[in-house]
């Protein structure tokens, strides 16, 4: 189950970027939302030179799966919101592990 409708339509990096930012809006607090928005943006900048189409599709699939995992854990109350930021937090890479900006 995808965290937001439309995950199955994500095919390009720019679509992934927008999708992940919409996922961030589902997070419980403004601080956590900003933390993950920053992580998504940073990952896209770092990996902006990715040009292998197969790799890009792997990245898209993994990023959506990770976003799904984080949002499902929050919905199931398995992860307290305070565990999403700070030194013991889930890593930003879990939401967008290989962000790319290859639109």
C-alpha contacts under 8 A as a table, 3 or more apart, distances in Angstrom:
res1	aa1	res2	aa2	distance
1	X	68	X	7.33
2	X	5	X	6.77
2	X	7	X	6.13
2	X	64	X	7.35
2	X	65	X	7.56
2	X	68	X	5.58
3	X	7	X	7.76
3	X	23	X	7.07
3	X	67	X	6.81
3	X	68	X	4.76
3	X	71	X	6.35
3	X	72	X	7.33
4	X	7	X	6.45
4	X	23	X	6.85
5	X	8	X	7.91
6	X	9	X	5.26
6	X	10	X	6.97
7	X	10	X	5.46
7	X	19	X	7.36
7	X	64	X	7.03
10	X	15	X	5.50
10	X	16	X	5.82
10	X	19	X	7.69
10	X	60	X	7.56
11	X	15	X	6.73
11	X	16	X	7.37
11	X	57	X	7.25
11	X	60	X	7.41
12	X	15	X	5.30
12	X	16	X	6.35
12	X	56	X	7.97
12	X	60	X	7.85
12	X	102	X	7.80
12	X	103	X	6.66
13	X	16	X	4.95
13	X	17	X	6.15
13	X	56	X	7.45
13	X	60	X	7.24
13	X	99	X	7.98
13	X	100	X	5.95
13	X	101	X	5.64
13	X	102	X	5.70
13	X	103	X	5.78
14	X	17	X	5.00
14	X	18	X	6.32
14	X	101	X	6.31
14	X	102	X	7.07
14	X	103	X	5.39
15	X	18	X	5.25
15	X	19	X	6.02
16	X	19	X	4.97
16	X	20	X	6.03
16	X	60	X	6.49
17	X	20	X	5.31
17	X	21	X	6.31
17	X	40	X	7.33
17	X	41	X	7.98
17	X	44	X	7.65
17	X	99	X	7.71
17	X	100	X	8.00
17	X	101	X	7.76
18	X	21	X	5.17
18	X	22	X	6.29
19	X	22	X	5.11
19	X	23	X	6.29
20	X	23	X	4.86
20	X	24	X	6.31
20	X	40	X	7.23
20	X	64	X	7.73
20	X	67	X	7.33
20	X	95	X	7.73
20	X	96	X	7.62
21	X	24	X	5.03
21	X	25	X	6.84
21	X	37	X	6.10
21	X	40	X	7.45
22	X	25	X	5.32
22	X	26	X	7.28
23	X	26	X	5.40
23	X	27	X	7.35
23	X	67	X	7.10
24	X	27	X	5.49
24	X	33	X	5.18
24	X	34	X	7.87
24	X	36	X	6.40
24	X	37	X	6.36
25	X	33	X	6.20
26	X	33	X	7.88
26	X	71	X	7.51
27	X	30	X	7.81
27	X	32	X	6.55
27	X	33	X	5.69
27	X	71	X	7.24
28	X	32	X	7.03
28	X	33	X	7.44
28	X	81	X	6.95
29	X	32	X	5.33
29	X	33	X	6.19
29	X	81	X	7.93
30	X	33	X	4.98
30	X	34	X	6.13
31	X	34	X	5.20
31	X	35	X	6.15
32	X	35	X	4.99
32	X	36	X	6.35
32	X	81	X	7.83
32	X	84	X	6.65
32	X	85	X	6.37
33	X	36	X	5.44
33	X	37	X	6.09
34	X	37	X	5.00
34	X	38	X	6.04
35	X	38	X	5.34
35	X	39	X	6.35
35	X	85	X	7.08
36	X	39	X	4.80
36	X	40	X	6.06
36	X	92	X	6.26
36	X	95	X	7.31
37	X	40	X	5.13
37	X	41	X	6.23
38	X	41	X	5.17
38	X	42	X	6.09
39	X	42	X	5.13
39	X	43	X	6.10
39	X	92	X	5.37
39	X	93	X	7.39
39	X	96	X	7.32
40	X	43	X	5.24
40	X	44	X	6.26
40	X	92	X	7.49
40	X	95	X	7.31
40	X	96	X	5.64
40	X	99	X	6.48
41	X	44	X	5.22
41	X	45	X	6.33
41	X	99	X	7.58
42	X	45	X	5.17
42	X	46	X	6.18
42	X	99	X	7.60
43	X	46	X	5.14
43	X	47	X	6.19
43	X	93	X	7.75
43	X	96	X	6.71
43	X	97	X	7.00
43	X	98	X	5.90
43	X	99	X	4.19
43	X	100	X	6.67
44	X	47	X	5.40
44	X	48	X	5.77
44	X	98	X	7.12
44	X	99	X	3.82
44	X	100	X	4.06
44	X	101	X	5.20
45	X	48	X	5.24
45	X	99	X	7.20
45	X	100	X	6.65
45	X	101	X	6.63
46	X	49	X	7.95
46	X	99	X	7.23
46	X	100	X	7.31
47	X	50	X	5.89
47	X	98	X	6.38
47	X	99	X	5.74
47	X	100	X	4.69
47	X	101	X	6.94
48	X	99	X	7.51
48	X	100	X	4.65
48	X	101	X	4.52
48	X	102	X	5.87
49	X	100	X	7.38
49	X	101	X	7.58
49	X	102	X	7.05
50	X	55	X	7.83
50	X	56	X	7.12
50	X	100	X	6.63
50	X	102	X	6.93
51	X	55	X	7.88
51	X	56	X	7.25
51	X	102	X	7.17
52	X	55	X	5.27
52	X	56	X	6.16
53	X	56	X	5.02
53	X	57	X	6.33
54	X	57	X	5.25
54	X	58	X	6.39
55	X	58	X	5.00
55	X	59	X	6.18
56	X	59	X	5.08
56	X	60	X	6.21
56	X	100	X	7.80
57	X	60	X	5.05
57	X	61	X	6.16
58	X	61	X	5.19
58	X	62	X	6.13
59	X	62	X	5.19
59	X	63	X	6.01
59	X	97	X	7.47
59	X	98	X	5.96
59	X	99	X	7.41
60	X	63	X	5.25
60	X	64	X	6.25
61	X	64	X	5.38
61	X	65	X	6.26
62	X	65	X	5.05
62	X	66	X	6.10
62	X	96	X	7.97
62	X	97	X	7.50
63	X	66	X	5.12
63	X	67	X	6.14
63	X	94	X	7.30
63	X	95	X	5.93
63	X	96	X	4.85
63	X	97	X	6.13
63	X	98	X	7.49
63	X	99	X	7.97
64	X	67	X	5.11
64	X	68	X	6.09
64	X	95	X	7.71
64	X	96	X	7.93
65	X	68	X	5.03
65	X	69	X	6.19
66	X	69	X	5.00
66	X	70	X	6.30
66	X	94	X	5.26
66	X	95	X	5.16
66	X	96	X	7.18
67	X	70	X	5.30
67	X	71	X	6.19
67	X	94	X	7.11
67	X	95	X	4.85
67	X	96	X	7.44
68	X	71	X	5.32
68	X	72	X	5.95
69	X	72	X	5.21
69	X	73	X	6.12
70	X	73	X	5.23
70	X	74	X	6.41
70	X	94	X	7.79
70	X	95	X	7.27
71	X	74	X	5.17
71	X	75	X	6.25
72	X	75	X	5.00
72	X	76	X	6.10
73	X	76	X	5.15
73	X	77	X	6.06
73	X	78	X	5.20
73	X	79	X	5.74
74	X	77	X	4.94
74	X	78	X	6.22
74	X	79	X	5.65
74	X	80	X	7.11
74	X	81	X	7.22
75	X	78	X	7.78
76	X	79	X	7.91
77	X	80	X	6.47
79	X	83	X	6.55
79	X	84	X	7.88
80	X	83	X	5.60
80	X	84	X	7.54
81	X	84	X	5.51
81	X	85	X	7.87
82	X	85	X	6.05
82	X	86	X	7.66
82	X	89	X	7.78
83	X	86	X	7.07
83	X	88	X	6.45
83	X	89	X	4.77
83	X	90	X	6.73
84	X	89	X	4.71
84	X	90	X	5.42
85	X	88	X	7.23
85	X	89	X	4.71
85	X	90	X	7.02
86	X	89	X	5.21
90	X	94	X	6.94
91	X	94	X	5.60
91	X	95	X	7.78
92	X	95	X	5.60
92	X	96	X	6.58
92	X	97	X	7.22
93	X	96	X	4.88
93	X	97	X	3.75
93	X	98	X	7.10
94	X	97	X	5.58
96	X	99	X	5.57
